[in-house]
Amino acid sequence: MKVSLPHVQNRRYLTGIDWMIGALDDMSYRATGGGNSFQVVLELKGVFDDDRFKRETEAFVRQFPALGGYSERDWTGAPYWKMPSPAKFAPLVLEFSRIEAHTLSVALEQSANTRFPNGSIHLALRVFHITETRHVLAAQFDHRLFDATGAEAFLDLFHRWLTGEDCRTRIDAISLKEPAHLRDWMQKFEAGKQLIRMIRKFTETKLCVLARPAPLVGRRIKFAVIEFDAVESRAIAERASREAGFLMFLPYALAVSLEALAPAFARHGAEGDDFVVSVSVDLRTPDTAPAQLFFNHLSFLFFQIPKAQIGDRPRVLSLLRSQMYEQVKSGFPKALYESSMLMRLAPLPLLSRGILRPLRGEFASLGFTCVGKSGYPFDRFGGAELVNLIHMPLVPVPPGLGFFINQFGSKMNAVLAYVDGMLDDEDIQKFREAVRRLL
Amino acid sequence: MDSDPVLRYKFDPMSNDETSLAAVEQRLIREVATILCKDPAAIRSDVSLPSLGVDSLGFVELLVMIEKVFSLRLIESGLTREDFETIHALATRISKGLRG
C-alpha cells in the first residue's frame, strides 16, 4: 500500500510530556546504559507460522512512517519527530528463537533490556517458541514513540491486520498532528508555577529511597511478575471496592504496593520520612485511544505518604484518595502537561540533569502505573489463542524501582521492576508473598 | 455556581424531587460525556460507570465537578458501589445530599 506524506507534513511536533519521556530515556541511558522502553508480553497458544508472521509484520510496519522517525528541532527550536518517506525496509527488529520453558523469564528480561540498534528503530518483536503450540511474543516499544495504551492500540490494529481485516480506515484515522505549542506562554508559565509549588513541597521533606548499587552502568532492570487468575482477580477487585471505594483501584493498589515494599526499604536501611510515588495517568479516553496510538498522551500525579503511616491501610487510603482528589481539583495533571512545554527548550542531557537538581537527585521513591483494563479487546492474536498479556516496563533510573498493574480479560498481573542489585532474592520472595497476601 | 437557568432551578432543594433528580442526571450525563469525549446521547444513566469507560481518574474528575456544581464533597463519603455505580444511582445520591 502506498503511503506518502507531503514533506512539510512529515513531522509531528513533540509535546512537553514527549520531551520529558525523552529526558527520562537520556537519564536512564546515562545511569545504566539502558533506555526508556517497555515490553508487552503476549502468551500464545496454538500454531504460529514464522514466515507468515514475518511477511505480514514487515508489510504492517511499513504503514507507519513514524516508526522510522527520530527527533529534530525546527528553526524556532521546537522539537519534532521527523518521519521519513515510506521506508524501503521495515524499521523494526524481528527475531525468532526456540527456548526451553525454564529459560523464558531470563529471555524476557534480556529482550526487555536490549537497546534498539539505532536511533531510527523504536519497535522490536521477538517470538520465543517453547513448544509447537506454546509461544511468547515479546513486543518492545520505545517509550518516546509509544506509551502503554498506545502500544495496546498498536497490537489491536496489528491483530486486525494479521486476521485479514481491511485496516485502511483505522490507519488513516491515526492522528499525527500536533501544533508546535508556541502560543499561550502566560498560561504555560502559570502552569509552571503550579508545578514548582508542588516540587517545593517535596524538597521540604526527606524522601525515602532505596540505595542504588554502584557502579550502575551496565546494570539491567530485573522483573518480578505476579500473575493472578480470574478468581483471585475478582476477589482483588471486590476488596479494592470495599476498602478503598468504588472505582478507587488505583489508590488501593498503590497502598498495597507501598505496604509490600516497605519491609525491603527498612531491611536496606533506607532513610527518609516520606514515600513519594510518581504515578503516570492516561489522558486519553477509550474512544480516542485508537487515533492517539503514537507518542505519549499521559501526565503524572505525585503522592506523598509518611513512612510512619504505612501499615495503617485506612489512613493511607484516605491520604491517597484525598491527594488524588486535590491534584485533580487543582488541575495538576493538565498543568504538568501544559508547563512541560516550556521544558522543550532544554536539550535532553541538560533537562535530564536539570529535573533532578532541585530534588537533590531523587524525584520519587518509586514509579507506579496502573494500566487498568487492557485496551486490547481480543482473546486471540493473529491465529493463536492469547492466554495473557503482561506489561514489563524498564523503570527509569532514578528511581530504578517501579510497580505496574494491568488487567487482561479477567486476569490481573502485577510486575515489580528494579535495578539489578537494588533488591535481593529475599526481598523479592517477601514482596511476592506480601502482594499475594495484601492485594 | 452554574449559570444555566435550568440548573439553577433544579438545584433548589425545595423543588420537586423528580424534576431535580432528572436534572441532576442530565447534568451528570453531560459531564461524563465530556470526560469520555463522547456524545451525551451515547451515555445511558443505567449503565455502570466502568462499562462506560470511566476509570479512577475520570471518576475523580466527576467527583470534583460534583463539588464545584453541587457543593457536595463526596470523596470521603464511603464511595459505596450502590451509590456510585451508575449515573442514575449517583444522581439519586446527589439529590439526597442536596435535600440535606
Interface residues (C-beta under 8 A of the other chain):
Chain A: S241 A244 G245 F246 L247 M248 F249 L250 P251 V281 D282 T285 P286 D287 T288 S318 R321 S322 M324 Y325 V328 K329 P333 C370 G372 K373
Chain B: I35 L36 C37 K38 L49 P50 G53 V54 D55 S56 L57 G58 F59 V60 E61 L63 V64 E67 I75 E76 G78 L79 T80 R81 D83 F84 E85
